[in-house]
Every structure is written in structure tokens, then in C-alpha cells.
């Protein structure tokens, strides 16, 4: 009996780990996309790893929603201490069931709300990073289904394009470094020659002046 009780307890804990705290049901909360943050009664953090349908090289962290009919409202979204906005408007979403976040090399690229739009039917809304600004993913470029959900090649295409568009500027190559060193040496040599010529001319003028006296 004791072993059975422990097994049931572990199962219950694993189920609870998939869901937001019951304290946020029907509440307005802050969605903190910073992985190092902790859940509170007023703040939720997508921390559970989930690699389902995620292309190689990317990571996904989620908040799995509460049972059908239970939702929470996201009054603002923060990441690394900054409130995310679309232009001048804060990112918000009512009737949220699930939140998905997609990462590459520790950087947040895309996040998604699964939310209720009536009669317990769900829709999906994706936001992507675009040159340090957040934009709503719109249109059919990434093959959304009838509810806006991206899967397979569509999701992979969005993640890879977002990663490419936000890649850091490349550092100097070895060839560039060599060219820079060569140019520096050339400038030093030319400067030395010019300086030497000026010194010779100055000495010549000085000698001419002294001889004339």
C-alpha cells in the first residue's frame, strides 16, 4: 500500500507540473518568458521542456493549460526585465490555455498563445522577434491550419527564418584580420618614411639658414 501511495503521489506531481498553479485560474497574470524566473500567484513562466514537432537545433518550453474551461488572462508579457510591445501597445491575451516558447542558443525567437475564442474552441497566435522588435505572425507563409497552428515544415520555416533574420553580425574572419594587420603595417611604414623625409627637409632648411648667417 505504501508503494502504491508513493506512485500515486508521483503521478499527481507530474500532472501538476504540466499545469499552471490553480491560483491563476481566471486571473490576470504577467507572463514572464525569462527561463530563470519563478512562478508566483501573479506571474507564470514557461519552464517545462517539450521537443514535440520542434526542428533540430531549437528548444521549446511550455505552460500546459488547465483542464477544459479553465483559463487565465495575460495582462502583460516580459522578457529579461522588458515589457514586450507591438509598436506602442503591450502584448496581451485573454482566455489563455497554453503558452509555447521557442529558443535558439539561449535566445527567445518565437512565442505562441493557445487561447479560447468561443465554445471551448482554441486558436493559436504566434509572435516573432524581428530586429529586436516583436511582431505578430500573419498570413499563410508558414502553412497554419484552420486554427492558426503551425506544425512540421511551417513551424520549422518560421523558426529558421527568425533565427537567420536575428543572427548577430559576423565577427572578422582570419583573412580580414590579416588584411587589417597588413594595412596597419603599411600605414606605419608610410608614416615613418614621411616623418623621416620631413626631418631631413627640416635639417636641410636649418643648415641652409645657419650657413647664410
N, C-alpha and C positions, 0 to 999 in steps of 0.2 A: 504493500500500500504506500509506503514511504517513497519508494522509487517511482510509482505511478504519479504521486503528488508532485514530485520534483519535475517529472517530464511535462505534466500539465502546466506547471508554473513556467517552465522554459518556453513552451509553445505560446503561452499567453504573453510573455515578454517580447517574443519575436514578433507577434502580431502587433503589439503596441508600438514597437519600434518602427513599423511601417507607417504609422499614422501620426498626425499632429496631436498635440495634447488635447484632451477633451475640453480643456478650459478655453480653447479658441473657437469652438463651435459657435456659429452665429455672431462672432465678434469681429470688430475691425482690428487688424493687426498690421504690424510692419513686417514686410518680407525682407530679410537680410540675406543677401546672396554671398556674403563673405563666409567661406567654409569654416574659418576659425571661430565664428560666433556661436553662441549657445541659445537654445530655445528658452523663451520665457512665456508668461501668460499673454504678453502683448507683442511678442516677436517670434517668428518662425524662421528656421534655417534649413534649406535643402542639404541634408548631410548623408542620406543613405545612397551608397553606390548602386548603380543599375546599368549594366552594359548591354541590355537587350536592344538590338537593332542599332547599335552605335558603331560607326566605322572605326577601323584600327587607327590608333593614334589620338583618339578623343576619349574623354571621360564624361560620364553623366551622373549627376546627383539629383535626388528627387525628394519631394514630400508626397507620400501617397495619401490620397484623400480619406476622409472619414466615410462611414457607410452611407449608402444612398440617401439623399435628402439632407445630409448634414454638410454644411459648407462654412467657409469663413470669407471675410471681405478683406482685400489687401488695400489699405489706405495709402501706403507709400512703399517704395522699393529702394533699398540702399545697398551699395556695394563699396567696400573699402572706405566706409565713412561718408560716401557721397550719395545724395538722393538722386535717383535716375529720373530723367525727364525726356519727354518728346517735345523738343523746342522749349517752350516756357511752361508746359503742363507736366505735372508729376505723373508717373506711371501708376495707375490704379486698376483694380479689377474686383468686381463684386461676384459673389456666388462661386468662389473658387473651390474646386475639389482637389486637384493635383497641381504641383509645380515641378517642372523639369528644367535642369540647368545643364549646359554642355560646355566643356572646357578643353583647352589645349595648352599643354605646358604651363599649367597653373593659372591660365588666363581665361576669364569668362568670355565666351563668344556669343552664346545664344541662350535665351531662357523662354519658357513656354508656360502658359496657364491652360489647364483644362477646367472649364467653367460651365455652369448650368445656364442654358438660355431658354428654359421653359419645359415644364413637364418632365423634369429629370433627364433631359437630353443634353448631351455635352458637346461643346465646341472647343477648338484649340486656337490659341492666339500666340504667335511667336514674335519675339523681339531679337534683333541682331545688333552687334556692335559695328559701327561704320565710321572709321576715322575718329575714334574717341567720342562719338555720339551714338545714342540708341535710337533705332528706327523700327517701326512696325513692319513685319514681313508681309507684303501684299502681293496679289496676283497669283498666276498659275505657274510661275517659272520652276517651282520645286515640287510640282505634282501633288498638291494637297488633295485629300479625299473630300467627300461632301461635307465633312465636319471641320475641315481645316487641318486635319492631322497629317504630318509629314512622316514618311517611312522610307526605308530602302534607299534607292538612288536619289530620291528627292531630298531626304534629310542629309545624306552624305554630301550632295551637291551644295546645300546651304552651308554646312559646316566648313567644307573645304574652301569655298569661295570667301566666306567670312574670315577664315584663318589667313588666306592669301592677302585679302584686302587690308588686313590689320597687322601684317608682318612687320617687325621692326626693320629699319633701314639697315642694309648690309654693311658690315664693317669693311675696312680696307683689305684688299687682297694682298698676297705676298708680292705680286707684280707691282701693284700700286705703291706698296711700301718701298720697293726697290727704286721705282721711278722718283719717289719723293726724296729718298736719300741721295740719288744721283743729282737731282735738281738742286738740293741743298749744297752739295759739294761744289757744283758748278758755280752757284752764286757766291760761295765763299772764295773760290779761286779767282773769279772775275773781280770781286771786291778787293782782294789782295793785290791783284795786278794794277787795278785803277788807283788804289791807295799808294802803291809803290811809284807809279808814274807821277802822281801829284806831289809826292815827297821829292822826287828828282827835280821836277819843274820848280818847286819852291826853293830848293837848294840852289838851283841854277840862277834863279832871279836874285836870290840873296847874294851869291858870289858876284854876279854882274854888278849889283848895286855897290858892293864893297870895293870892287876894283875901280869903279868910276869915281869913287870918293878919293 
